[in-house]
Amino acid sequence: MAFQCSYYLEPVDTTNLPRRFLDAFAAILAHSNYGAVLDTVARISARCGRCAVTCPVYQASQDPRDIPCVRSELLLRIYRRYFTLAGAVKARAGHPFTLTEEYINTLAEEVYRCTACRRCKLECPLGIDHGLITHLARWILAEVGIVPKALRVATREQLDGKTHNTSAIPAAAMQDTCEFLVEDCRDTYGMKIAFPIDVEGAEYVFFPAVSDYLLEPDTLMGNAAVLTATGASWTIGSHYFDGINYGLFYSDRMLDRIVSKEAEEVRRLKAQKVLIGECGHASRSAKFFIKTFCGGAKAPPVVNIMEYTLQALRAGKLECKPNAIDARVTYHDPCNIARSGWIIDQPREILRAICAEYVDMTPRGRENYCCGGGGGTVSIDELREFRTKIGGATKAEQIRRTGATILVAPCANCKKQLREVCEDHGLDHVQVVGLHDLVLKAIVPPPPMRVEKQDDAQKDE
Amino acid sequence: MDAWIELARGPLFRLALLICALGLAFRLGNAAYLLVAAWRRAGDRDLPWRSVAEATARWLFPSQLLTVRPFYSAASFLFHVGILLVPFFLAGHVALLDGILPTWWPTLAPSLADTLTVLSAAALLAVLLARITAAAARALSTFQDVALLVLLLLVVVAGFFAAHPHASPFDARAMLLVHVLSGNLALVLTPFTKLVHCLLVPLTQLLSEVGWHFPAESGRHVAVVLNKENEPV
């Protein structure tokens, strides 16, 4: 039987696949902290099913395979059989479970039906983090060559390619884009902004999701406008400028290598801090894993651009027009920054300062629903139907209930997914934007940033 | 019959209690050891203690339990309360422990113990039926999940009839024997089945958090073991 999943794979070497899977599992258990978790989880998992009610995928699909603890059980079963004494004894006594290629194929299919939103963790009475178990299962699979092609190809370009980023944008093209954005911002919004490149000794090195350079000009102009208006000491590194980290979705080894590149770029530029743009997983991977992999307390601190903007707004360093946005606006919490409680109120405070009518979804914040494209699935185009019809069904209803026409999602992945969700659920009147897209329209530029009328006249000539 | 009962609640009970206590002590020690070792290996040892403590407290005293699946949750809560309180605080049980352990704690009023027992039995039955009848629940249940519920139901029901011979449809002495034997079995099984969560649950929120705190060298070490240090992505 050929190894097949509903997402594209590069050819999978199935020689001795179960053996190689178990070797990878053993190596990971020996050198990580997952063993401590699995040892307890494999014993206590009560399979009460409470997680079923909190999982947006299961709620929409009603298929028992999508119940978080059913999915986790797939890996726990392997762990019990091959890595515990009781499992070895049972096997001797004739217990039938043996790891097969088909079983690994099922696991590979199921763990990419999870959007890794970790909402189920909130409702597990036993504190089991199914997101962590999915995360581990995906890493083991990756070590035997089973990774969605879209994620692997992008990561390959980022780590081994010429451009060092997931969208394969050459540094020169990135700089061209920045110059174009400077002109666009001057012409459209009457503001002079700057994108400082390779400035040594800056406070912040800026890493947006690199796809923003291709797809989200307003978000980037908004980011740069805030940073310019507040006189921030910041720069973009031409050697490495991508915040995206698919390692978070499929391999701790890649996660390590990618965050290390960010830390390295900060060192090269003799800068102090990492500034992440509007992207949930980029923010989480930098915030929580630069510390892990790049020197603990000595690692460069990580700040999300929304934290920066709010601080500037509160300190009076940034002036925005109240009620600048008159349509009804709602906000989607990206799971990677909201589930831990890190960024929930900050963007809302900014939005309330600039929007005439801001409404929240229910539930929100820590208990938010995933957009349906989490865990890297949004980058896997062939999963669109699953993502929008199942993963994003609950979200679509939430958006509809707010009656908003502007949906703010400060995350490159959530934005792409939510646009597709709106398209597939008849929400064509909803415009999905980044937070700084709106800030850009509300900002009152300080005098040096304003474009003189002469400039306009000159340009017209 | 009496000789069997004496054997069951004498030496066999003590043996079951010993296995349970030693097994639980080992499990707790092991889990705590693994937890501390994992934390010491972590590249980032900074833990969000406050949110971990909040989550732990939230599930030890589940005030928001009923917000989701209220009937199932209420049943689950009731049987947990019953099977946690009655074994330790019923006067008859405390008397049995007298001489094995110092029994300084108060006992439950008999009427309250009876109420808890009946509620536990009803709740256990409800949870068992939910497990067997709902398609989704069947999909996620293993043999252990159903068998342990049946065992606990047996302990509770037999215990109630043993204590109320007039209400018992069967011979009360036989009920007592069933109660003691099934109770002993539950004790012995506790460290080796999912029942062990009764002791480990205060650690699990912390454990899940520590799980995300990877050792700084984990990726590189795994690459070395799997001979992938220079392998392209």
Interface residues (C-beta under 8 A of the other chain):
Chain A: D23 A24 A27 I28 A30 H31 S32 N33 Y34 G35 A36 V37 D39 T40 V41 R43 I44 S45 A46 R47 C48 G49 R50 A52 V53 T54 Q62 P64 R65 I67 C69 V70 E73 A86 K121 E123 P125 L126 G127 I128 D129 L132 E143 R152 T155 R156 L159 D160 S251 D252 R253 M254 L255 D256 R257 F288 F289 K291 T292 F293 G296 A297 S340 G341
Chain B: R27 N30 A31 L34 L35 A37 A38 R41 A42 G43 D44 R45 D46 P48 S51 A55 T56 W59 P62 L65 V68 R69 S73 S76 A135 A136 A137 A139 L140 S141 T142 D145 F192 K194 V196 H197 L200 V201 L203 T204 Q205 L207 S208 V210 G211 W212 H213 F214 P215 A216 E217 S218 G219 R220 H221 V222 A223 V225 L226 K228 P232 V233
